[in-house]
């Protein structure tokens, strides 16, 4: 493949579905959002219809099969993406994170780095990710950058990523960048209530990214929340599948896993 764009997506891939777990129903706000979407982009599917649609997608002969998993901060998209990869046979699926492609800020002072809006699409080198997807589609490895979220700089070493029959990529802004979202064969959006996402964000930034509560609050109010409303929430209309509650939605995980395993079997990869 010579360009960074994926092959044409099959019409059968284009569907919008909800697989609802038994634990609770969607909130009134989510139902209102659903009604506001154009009718042609919002269809309710029974579980069997979702299964049939996924079957058509994964047996289309496109290889590797590239899945994008997007959603707001703390939505559970990383949990879902990891669970999906771990549920498949070893070596059959590769996981990439859009977060690794944040632009290097080593040329800025620490104070200047604090002023950067890390929640807008331009904060990430999405063109490089598109290029890497194209290379992986040719069954060649790529060197994925490693990012230090404490210093907001790229590390000197890269991570060698080998190609596999299934490639799963997760990130908040995957569907907000036109040429990047077109690189996916299947687009999954993880939908989680705002209060749950905020609590997860606070816990992650305090324990994993060396932040203090004041800086987390400032970033959330100044950029995370407004950028979510501007870029992330509207991008859900580009999803083929909407999964409430992320990695805890066992029904959605089971459907995706079963039919990706069928893809692997059909391709002779397992």
C-alpha positions in Angstrom: 0.0 0.0 0.0 1.6 3.2 -1.1 -0.6 5.9 0.6 -1.7 6.5 4.2 -5.4 5.9 3.4 -7.2 2.6 4.0 -9.0 0.7 1.3 -12.6 1.7 0.7 -14.8 0.8 3.6 -17.5 -1.7 2.7 -21.2 -0.4 2.8 -22.0 -3.3 5.2 -19.5 -1.9 7.7 -21.6 1.3 7.9 -24.0 0.7 10.7 -24.8 2.3 14.1 -25.7 0.0 16.9 -26.1 -0.3 20.7 -25.3 -3.4 22.6 -26.9 -2.7 26.0 -25.6 -4.5 29.1 -28.2 -5.7 31.6 -26.8 -3.6 34.4 -28.7 -0.5 33.5 -30.3 1.4 30.7 -29.1 4.5 28.9 -29.7 7.8 30.6 -32.3 10.3 29.4 -29.5 12.6 28.2 -28.0 9.8 26.0 -31.5 9.0 24.6 -31.9 12.7 23.7 -28.6 12.7 22.0 -29.6 9.7 20.0 -32.8 11.3 18.8 -30.9 14.4 17.6 -28.7 12.3 15.3 -29.8 12.0 11.6 -32.1 9.0 11.1 -29.8 7.6 8.4 -26.9 7.5 10.9 -28.8 6.1 13.9 -30.4 2.6 13.8 -31.3 0.4 16.6 -30.1 -3.2 16.1 -31.1 -6.3 18.0 -28.0 -8.3 19.1 -28.5 -10.8 16.2 -28.3 -7.9 13.6 -25.1 -6.6 15.1 -23.7 -10.1 14.9 -24.7 -10.4 11.2 -23.2 -7.0 10.4 -19.9 -7.8 12.1 -19.8 -11.1 10.3 -20.0 -9.3 7.0 -17.3 -6.9 8.1 -14.7 -9.4 9.3 -15.1 -11.9 6.4 -14.6 -9.2 3.8 -11.1 -10.3 3.0 -9.4 -7.0 4.2 -6.2 -7.9 6.0 -4.9 -6.7 8.4 -8.3 -5.7 9.9 -7.8 -2.4 11.7 -10.2 -1.3 14.5 -10.3 2.1 16.1 -11.6 2.4 19.7 -12.4 6.0 20.6 -14.3 7.8 23.4 -13.9 10.5 26.0 -11.3 10.6 28.7 -11.9 7.9 31.3 -14.6 6.3 29.1 -13.1 2.8 29.4 -11.8 2.7 25.8 -8.3 1.5 26.8 -9.9 -1.2 29.0 -12.0 -2.4 26.1 -9.2 -2.3 23.6 -6.9 -4.3 25.9 -9.6 -6.8 26.8 -10.2 -7.3 23.1 -6.6 -8.0 22.3 -6.1 -10.2 25.4 -9.2 -12.3 24.5 -7.7 -13.2 21.1 -5.0 -15.9 20.5 -1.4 -14.7 21.3 0.2 -12.9 18.4 -3.0 -12.4 16.5 -3.8 -8.9 17.6 -1.6 -5.7 18.1 -2.5 -2.8 20.3 -1.5 0.8 19.6 -2.3 4.0 21.5 -2.9 7.4 19.9 -1.5 8.9 23.1 2.0 7.7 22.1 1.9 10.1 19.1 1.7 13.3 21.1 4.1 15.8 19.6 7.5 16.3 21.3 7.6 19.5 23.4 11.2 19.3 24.5 11.9 22.6 22.7 9.5 24.4 25.1 10.2 25.5 28.7 8.3 23.7 31.5 6.1 26.7 31.9 5.3 26.9 28.1 4.5 23.2 28.1 1.8 23.8 30.8 0.1 26.2 28.4 -0.2 23.7 25.6 -3.7 22.4 24.8 -3.1 18.6 24.8 -6.8 17.9 24.1 -7.1 19.2 20.6 -6.3 17.1 17.5 -3.3 19.2 16.5 -1.5 18.1 19.7 -0.9 14.7 18.2 1.0 13.6 15.2 -1.9 11.8 13.6 -0.2 11.8 10.2 2.6 9.6 11.6 0.0 7.2 13.0 -1.7 7.1 9.6 1.6 6.3 8.0 2.3 3.5 10.5 -1.2 2.0 9.9 -0.4 1.9 6.2 3.0 0.2 6.8 1.4 -2.4 9.1 -1.1 -3.1 6.4 1.8 -4.2 4.2 2.9 -6.6 7.0 5.9 -4.6 7.9 6.9 -3.5 11.5 6.9 0.1 12.7 8.7 2.0 15.4 6.1 3.5 17.6 7.1 6.6 19.6 7.1 6.5 23.4 5.8 9.6 25.3 6.6 10.9 28.8 3.4 12.5 30.2 5.3 14.0 33.1 7.7 16.0 31.1 5.5 16.2 27.9 8.4 15.0 25.7 9.0 12.0 23.6 11.4 9.4 25.0 14.6 8.7 23.0 13.7 5.0 22.4 10.8 3.7 20.3 8.7 0.5 20.6 9.0 -1.9 17.7 5.5 -3.0 16.8 5.1 -6.1 14.6 2.2 -6.5 12.2 -0.6 -8.9 13.0 -3.9 -10.0 11.4 -5.9 -7.6 13.7 -4.7 -4.2 14.8 -6.5 -2.4 17.6 -5.9 1.4 18.1 -7.3 3.3 21.0 -7.5 7.1 21.6 -9.7 10.0 22.5 -9.4 11.9 19.2 -9.2 9.0 16.6 -12.4 9.9 14.9 -11.9 13.7 15.1 -9.2 13.6 12.4 -10.7 12.9 8.9 -7.7 11.0 7.3 -7.1 9.0 10.5 -10.7 7.9 11.0 -10.8 6.7 7.3 -7.9 4.4 8.1 -10.1 2.1 10.2 -12.1 -0.9 9.0 -14.3 -0.7 12.1 -14.9 2.3 14.3 -16.0 1.7 17.9 -17.0 4.5 20.2 -17.1 3.9 24.0 -19.9 5.9 25.7 -19.7 6.5 29.4 -21.4 9.0 31.7 -19.5 12.2 32.3 -19.2 11.9 36.1 -17.7 8.4 35.8 -15.2 9.6 33.2 -14.2 12.6 35.4 -13.5 10.4 38.4 -11.4 8.0 36.4 -9.5 10.9 34.9 -8.6 12.3 38.3 -7.5 8.9 39.6 -5.4 8.2 36.5 -3.6 11.6 36.5 -2.9 11.5 40.2 -1.5 8.0 40.3 0.0 7.4 36.8 1.0 10.8 35.4 2.5 12.6 38.4 -0.1 15.4 38.5 -1.6 17.2 41.5 -5.3 17.8 42.0 -5.1 21.5 41.2 -3.4 20.9 37.8 -5.9 18.2 37.0 -8.8 20.5 37.8 -7.4 23.4 35.8 -6.7 21.2 32.7 -10.1 19.6 32.9 -12.0 22.9 33.0 -9.8 24.8 30.5 -9.3 22.2 27.8 -10.5 18.7 28.5 -14.2 19.5 28.9 -14.5 22.1 26.1 -12.4 20.0 23.7 -14.6 17.0 24.4 -17.7 19.0 23.5 -16.0 20.4 20.4 -14.2 17.3 19.0 -14.9 14.1 20.8 -18.7 14.1 21.3 -19.4 15.1 17.6 -17.1 12.5 16.3 -19.3 9.7 17.7 -21.5 10.1 14.7 -18.6 8.6 12.6 -18.7 5.4 14.7 -20.0 2.1 13.3 -20.6 0.7 16.8 -21.3 2.5 20.1 -20.5 0.5 23.2 -21.8 1.8 26.6 -19.6 1.4 29.7 -16.4 0.4 27.9 -14.5 -2.7 29.0 -17.2 -3.6 31.5 -19.7 -4.3 28.7 -19.2 -8.1 28.5 -21.9 -8.5 25.8 -20.2 -6.1 23.4 -16.8 -7.7 24.2 -18.2 -11.2 23.5 -19.6 -10.2 20.2 -16.5 -8.5 19.0 -14.2 -11.3 20.2 -16.3 -14.1 18.7 -16.3 -12.6 15.3 -12.8 -11.5 15.2 -11.9 -15.1 16.1 -14.0 -16.2 13.2 -12.0 -13.8 11.0 -8.7 -15.3 12.2 -10.1 -18.8 11.6 -11.3 -17.9 8.1 -7.9 -16.4 7.3 -6.1 -19.4 8.6 -4.3 -17.4 11.3 -5.3 -19.7 14.2 
